[in-house]
Amino acid sequence: MAVEISRVESGVVVAAATAVGLGASFAVVFGLFFRFGIAVYAILLRMGLNLSGS
């Protein structure tokens, strides 16, 4: 019984660590793409392309 409980707990820990790792990776990648998109938009605006629709 104790062996089964420790296996379940280790599985939960592994799943939680995986979720935290994937969440952190997603946040970093999203942040990089967001910054890259803002930079490209700023460059296009400086080149005279009016992307705001007005």
PASEBA-1860 file (N, C-alpha, C; in nm, 3 decimals):
! residues 54
1> MAVEISRV> 0.082/-0.120/0.000/0.000/0.000/0.000/0.087/0.126/0.000 ~ 0.190/0.128/0.082/0.277/0.245/0.089/0.351/0.266/-0.043 ~ 0.386/0.156/-0.108/0.456/0.167/-0.236/0.365/0.230/-0.341 ~ 0.238/0.190/-0.342/0.143/0.246/-0.438/0.122/0.395/-0.413 ~ 0.113/0.434/-0.287/0.093/0.575/-0.254/0.214/0.657/-0.298 ~ 0.334/0.605/-0.273/0.454/0.680/-0.313/0.463/0.690/-0.465 ~ 0.418/0.588/-0.536/0.418/0.595/-0.682/0.320/0.701/-0.731 ~ 0.204/0.706/-0.668/0.104/0.806/-0.706/0.156/0.945/-0.677
9> ESGVVVAA> 0.218/0.963/-0.560/0.272/1.094/-0.524/0.383/1.135/-0.619 ~ 0.471/1.042/-0.656/0.579/1.077/-0.748/0.522/1.109/-0.886 ~ 0.416/1.040/-0.925/0.351/1.071/-1.053/0.290/1.210/-1.052 ~ 0.230/1.246/-0.938/0.171/1.379/-0.926/0.281/1.485/-0.929 ~ 0.392/1.458/-0.863/0.504/1.553/-0.861/0.560/1.570/-1.002 ~ 0.576/1.460/-1.073/0.628/1.468/-1.210/0.531/1.545/-1.299 ~ 0.402/1.518/-1.285/0.302/1.589/-1.366/0.302/1.738/-1.333 ~ 0.312/1.771/-1.205/0.315/1.912/-1.165/0.441/1.981/-1.217
17> ATAVGLGA> 0.555/1.914/-1.207/0.679/1.972/-1.256/0.674/1.991/-1.407 ~ 0.615/1.896/-1.478/0.600/1.908/-1.623/0.510/2.026/-1.657 ~ 0.400/2.040/-1.585/0.308/2.151/-1.611/0.375/2.285/-1.585 ~ 0.450/2.294/-1.476/0.520/2.419/-1.444/0.626/2.449/-1.549 ~ 0.700/2.347/-1.591/0.802/2.366/-1.693/0.744/2.409/-1.826 ~ 0.635/2.345/-1.867/0.571/2.383/-1.993/0.512/2.523/-1.984 ~ 0.456/2.557/-1.870/0.402/2.692/-1.851/0.510/2.797/-1.859 ~ 0.624/2.771/-1.796/0.735/2.865/-1.801/0.790/2.877/-1.943
25> SFAVVFGL> 0.802/2.765/-2.013/0.850/2.769/-2.151/0.755/2.847/-2.239 ~ 0.625/2.826/-2.222/0.527/2.899/-2.300/0.537/3.049/-2.273 ~ 0.553/3.086/-2.146/0.563/3.228/-2.111/0.685/3.292/-2.176 ~ 0.797/3.222/-2.175/0.920/3.277/-2.236/0.903/3.291/-2.386 ~ 0.853/3.187/-2.452/0.835/3.192/-2.598/0.734/3.298/-2.636 ~ 0.623/3.306/-2.563/0.522/3.408/-2.591/0.580/3.547/-2.574 ~ 0.657/3.568/-2.469/0.720/3.698/-2.447/0.815/3.736/-2.558 ~ 0.894/3.639/-2.605/0.988/3.668/-2.713/0.915/3.703/-2.842
33> FFRFGIAV> 0.812/3.627/-2.877/0.736/3.657/-2.998/0.663/3.790/-2.985 ~ 0.614/3.822/-2.865/0.545/3.949/-2.844/0.642/4.065/-2.865 ~ 0.762/4.054/-2.805/0.862/4.161/-2.822/0.905/4.172/-2.968 ~ 0.922/4.059/-3.035/0.961/4.060/-3.176/0.852/4.126/-3.260 ~ 0.727/4.094/-3.232/0.616/4.154/-3.307/0.609/4.304/-3.287 ~ 0.628/4.350/-3.164/0.628/4.494/-3.137/0.742/4.562/-3.212 ~ 0.859/4.498/-3.213/0.975/4.556/-3.283/0.949/4.566/-3.433 ~ 0.893/4.461/-3.492/0.863/4.464/-3.636/0.760/4.570/-3.666
41> YAILLRMG> 0.658/4.581/-3.582/0.554/4.682/-3.602/0.615/4.823/-3.594 ~ 0.704/4.846/-3.499/0.769/4.977/-3.486/0.854/5.008/-3.609 ~ 0.925/4.909/-3.660/1.006/4.930/-3.780/0.918/4.963/-3.899 ~ 0.808/4.890/-3.914/0.717/4.917/-4.026/0.657/5.057/-4.015 ~ 0.625/5.099/-3.894/0.572/5.234/-3.876/0.676/5.339/-3.912 ~ 0.801/5.315/-3.877/0.907/5.409/-3.912/0.930/5.413/-4.062 ~ 0.903/5.302/-4.130/0.920/5.299/-4.275/0.804/5.370/-4.345 ~ 0.702/5.408/-4.270/0.593/5.484/-4.327/0.469/5.403/-4.357
49> LNLSGS> 0.466/5.278/-4.316/0.347/5.197/-4.339/0.250/5.222/-4.225 ~ 0.134/5.272/-4.259/0.035/5.303/-4.156/-0.056/5.181/-4.140 ~ -0.030/5.102/-4.037/-0.106/4.979/-4.016/-0.222/4.998/-3.919 ~ -0.241/5.119/-3.869/-0.348/5.141/-3.772/-0.484/5.157/-3.838 ~ -0.489/5.172/-3.968/-0.616/5.178/-4.040/-0.670/5.318/-4.061 ~ -0.602/5.419/-4.012/-0.654/5.555/-4.030/-0.577/5.630/-4.137
END
